[in-house]
Amino acid sequence: MLQVDHRGRKPSLLAIATFCISLVLCLPAAGQANPASFSDMVANANAARDVNDIPQAIDLYQQALKLNSQWADGWWFIGSLEYGAGDYAKAEEALSRYLELNPNAAPALAIRGLCEFETAQYPKSLKDIQQALALGAANQSKNEKILRYHEALIETRMGRFEDALRSFGFFAHGEGNPELMVALGLAGLRAPLLPRELKDDQKELFASAGKAAFDFMRGDKDGARAEFEKLFARTPPVANAHYLYGFLLYGTEPEEAAAEFKKELEVNPKSAAAEVMLAWIPLLSNDGSEALPYAKKAVDVDPSLPSAQLVLGRALTESGDAKDGVEHLEKTAQMQPDNLEVHIALAKAYSKLGQKDDARRERMLCLEMTKNDTAPATHP
């Protein structure tokens, strides 16, 4: 059974039992006024679970649910037991039944998200984990680390590398470990993989990149610079190493960040991500003219990259061509309908075009998206 940490170790019964027990404290009590036969079945199932007879407990809970399919706790117990036993598909099914009865149950959302991670349903997993976090599933430090780590892994696997780097920032104040360094390095070097998908001889490079990023995140700028210099000195050049360093510098030292993005383009001319970042820097000052060449190049290199479409839409709008800007912003909205940044940009562009109803619709959508402050953003 899964000991869900960032060391990638196989599950242990004690670990999953501890995790499930800590989450189950949030759950409502079982239903009342049930038939005697149902009560006996539940008591027997609970007794089997207490002595760790997992197959018998699952069987008895299933029998009880045949008598009362609306007994929410029965679905919870089956889901958590199946998860602990490593049968993630069955666990997901049971937890989905539980969530039909209790849609906002953070513990069930959290464990279902972990099940979906194990069965490679990454978009669904990310949605469940983020919803669980928003609803308070991180009621203990250990649980939060489990969920935050998987959130970052999934974002990396889905190619949402900047989001993943921000998520990994959660761990900057703790102790690093080899598995975390590899995972962070995968996000930093823009490799849409999980650590377990790497061969052993591939891990050293990503661990080095992860160590450099981790040192920077925890405030050791000198140590980070030394680690990055080792990366830059490798032959052949490491793609996205300069981009990673530039991204980390971007928030506090935009001029140094821009220099790193330009160095990335010297060794990696097809880096749409570097072009995007070079466009973002002048866009912070609403300078669309300076941003426009980089934004156009980003879209030329990778028109499927949402951030490229977004910066081009923004650059066109800020440089006086809101009509063409809207076209690219609408493409971004189709790719990422939950991206707050693009709806803000659309509201501004529609307003410039005199499309008052469209602008009002986008503003109202922005208000709705920020109501709970859970909307993802592409902007670094």
N, C-alpha and C positions, 0 to 999 in steps of 0.2 A: 504494500500500500504506500501511497505517496506521502513522503515527508516533503511538503511543498516549500522548498527554499530555493535560493539561487545557486545551489551547488549541484542541482540536477540529479540528486540521489533518489533511489527507488522508494516508493511510499512505505511507511511503517504504520502499523495499526495504531500504536500509541500516538503518533503525530496526528493522524487524521481524526482519531477519536478526540484528542484535545482540541483540534480545530473545530470540529463539528459541535462539541459540547459548548465551546465558547460562543459559537454563533447561535445555538439553539436557545440560549437565554432570551433572545429577542422574540421567540415564537410564541403564539397564543396557546393557551391550554387546550387540551383535547375536548371534543364535543361532549355534552352531557346527555343524560336520559337515553342511553343506548340499550338495546335488548341485552338480556343476561348472557345469551350465547355469544354475542359480540364482545361483551365485557370480558368473558372468559378467554376468548381468542386473543384479545389485546393483552390480558394479563400473562398468558402463556408466551406470547411474542416478546413481551418485555422481559420475561424471565430468561428466555433464550438469548436475548441481546445482552443481558446482564452477565451471563456466563460465557459470552463471546462465541456462542454457537450461531455464527452469522447466517449460514444457509437456512437453518431452521427458523431463525427469526424472520428472515425475508419471506419464507414460505408462509408463516403464520400471519404476518402483516398483510400479505396478499390475500389470504383467506378472509381476514377481517374486512378488507376493503371490498370484497365481493358482497359482504353483508351491508356495508355502508361506504359507498364510493365517495361520499362527501366528507369523510373523515380526513381532514387536512393533515393532521400529524402523522397518519399512516403513510401518506405519500412522502412526507419529509423523512421518516425513519428509513423507508426503503431507499430513497434517493441517497441519503448520507451513507447507508450501509453498502449499497452497490458502488458508490464512489470509493469508499474505503477499500473495497474488495478489488477495485481496478476495472469494474465493468462500467465504463463511462457512458456508453450508449443507453444502457438500462437506467443508470442514475439520472441522466439527462431527461429521459422520458418521465420518470417518477417525479422529479423536481418540477417539470413543466406542468404536470397535473396539480402539484401543490400550488404553483404560482397562478393557475387558473382560479383557485379559491382565495389566494392571498397575493394579489399582483405586486404589491410593494414590499414584499418580504426580502429585505436585504441579504440575510444569510443564504436563502435559497438561490437568489440571483448570483451571489458570489460563487457558490459551489457549482451551479449550473454553468457559469462562465468558465470555471476550471475544467469541467467535463468537456465543454466545447473546445477548449484549448487542446486537450488530449486527443480529441477526434478531428483536429485540424479544421474546425469551423471558426476560423479566426475573426471574421467580421462580427459574427454572432457573439463570440466569446468576449470581444472587446466591448461591445455594447452592454452585455450583461455585467461585466466587471465594473465598467464606469458607472452604470446605473446603481450597482450595489454600493460603490464607494460614495456616490452622491447621497444615498439613503442611509449611510452610517454603518456599513458593514465593517469598516476598519475600527471596531470597538476596542481592539487591543493592538499594541504595537506589532506583535508577531503577525497577526492577521493582515494588518495594513502592508507590511513588507511583502507578504505573499502576493497580495493583490496588485500592489504597485509594480512589483517585479514582472509579473505576468502581463500587466498592461504594457510595459515597455517592450517586452519580448514580442508581443503581438504587433505593436506599432512598427517595430523593426521588420517583422516578417511581412507586413502589408506594405512596406516601402514608405511608411510615414516617419522618416528618419529624424526630422527635426522634432516632431512630437515625442519620439522615443528618447531623444537626448534630454528633453525637458523632464520626461518621466524619470529617467535614470538620475536626474539631479536630486531626487528624493533621498538617494543613498549617500550623498556627498558628505554627510556629517557622521557617517558610521564607518565601520571597518570594511575595507575591500577584501575580496577573495578572488581566486583565479577564474571561477566561473563568471562572476560579475564583470571582471575585466574583459573577458572574451565577449560577453553579451554587449557591453558598452562599446567595445571596439567594432562590432558588427554594425551597430547603429551609426557610429562615427564615420566609418569607411563606406557607408551606404550599401551594405550587403544584405539583401532581404532573406536572411537565413536565421535559424535558431542555433545556439551553440551545439546542440546534439546532432545537427546536420553536418558539422564540420569533421573532416578527418583530423587525426591527431597532429599531423605535420602542418596543418593550416592554422592551428590555434595560436601559435607564437606571434604571428604578425598582428592578429586582432587583439591579443592580450596586450601587446606593446601600445597599440593605439588607444586601447581602453585605459591603460595606466596613465598615459599622457592626459587624456580627457579627465580622468578621475582626479589627478593632481590639480588640474586647473579648477575643477568644480569645488574642490575642498579648500581653495584659496592659496595653494602652493604654486604661484605663478612662475617662480624661478625653476622649480622642479619640473613643472609642465613644459616650460620652454626647452629644457635640456632633453626631455623625453621626445618632444616633437623634432628637435634637431637630429636625433638618432633616426627617426622615421624619414626625415627629408634626405638624409644621407644614403638611404638604401638604393641599391641598383637591382633591377630597374626602379624608376620612381614609383612610389606608392600612390595610386589614384585616390583622390579625396582626402589625403593627409593635410594639404594646405587648406582645403575647404573646411575641414573639421576645426583646425586651429582658428581660421577666420570666423567661423560661426560662433565659437566660444568667446572670441574677442569682440564680436559685433555689438553686444549690449553696452559695453563700457568704452571701447576704443575703436570706433567705426573706421577711422583712417587706417589704422593698422590692419583691421579686418579686411578693408578693401585691397590693401597690398597683398594679403594672403590669397584672396580670391583671384587676383590677377596672376599670382604665381601658380595657382591651380590651373588656370587656363593655359599657361606656358607648357605644362607637362600633360595636361588633359584638355585639349582644345574643345572637346565635345561635352564639356561639363555644363549642362543647362542649369544645374543648381547654382554654380558660381555666377553665371550670368544673371540669374534671378536675384541673388544677393547684391550684386553690383547695381542692379536696378532699384532695389529696396532702399539703399542708402540715400540717394537723392530724393526718393519719394517721401522720405520722412520729412523733408522740407517742402513737399508738394512741387518739386522740380521735375516735371514730366519730361521736359526737353532733354535733360541730361540722362534721365532713366531710359528714354525711348530706345536708343541703339542696343543697350544690353537686353531690354525686354524683348525686342524683335528677334535678337539672336537666340534668346532662350526658347522662344516659340519655334523658330526655325529648327533648332536642334531637337527639341522634344515637345511637339504640340500636345501630347497627351498628359503633360505635367500640369496639374491644376495651378500651381503657384506661378508657372510661366504665363499661362493665360491671364491670371489675375494681375500680375505686374504690367503686362502689356495693356490690359484694359484700363488700369489705373494711369499708366503713363500717357496713353492716348487721351484720356479724359482731362488730365492735368495740363496737357499741351494744347488743348483747344479742339480736339477731335472726339467729342463725347459720343457721336453717332457710331464710329467704328469701335470706340471703347466699350460701349454697351454690348456689342456683338461678342467680344471676348469675355466680358464679365458674365454674360448669360451662359456662355459655354462653361465657365468655371462653376456657376451655380448648378448646372446640370451634372457636373462631375462631383461636386461637393455641396449638396443642398443644405447641409448643416453648418457650413462655414460662415461665421458671422462677418468676417472681414469682407467677403464678396458682397453681402447684402448691404453693408454700409456703403461700399463703393457704388453699387447699383443705385441706391437712393440718391447719391450725389449726382451721378451721371444722368439719371432720369430727370432730376430737378434742373440740370443745365439745359436739357433738351425741351423743357417745358411740359414734360409728361407728368403732370401733377398727381394723377391717380396712381400711376405706377410708383412714383416716388413715395407717396403716402403708404402704399402697400408694403414697400420694402422697409420703411421706417417702423411700421407696426410689427412687421416680422422681426426686426432687430430687437424691439422691446420685448417681444415674446421670448426670443432666444436668450436674452440676458436676464430674464426673470429669476432663473435659478443659477445663473453664472456657470452653466455646464457645457455651453457650446464650444466645440473645438475651433481653433483658429490656425490658419496657415501662416500668418505673419509671424516672423521670428520673435 
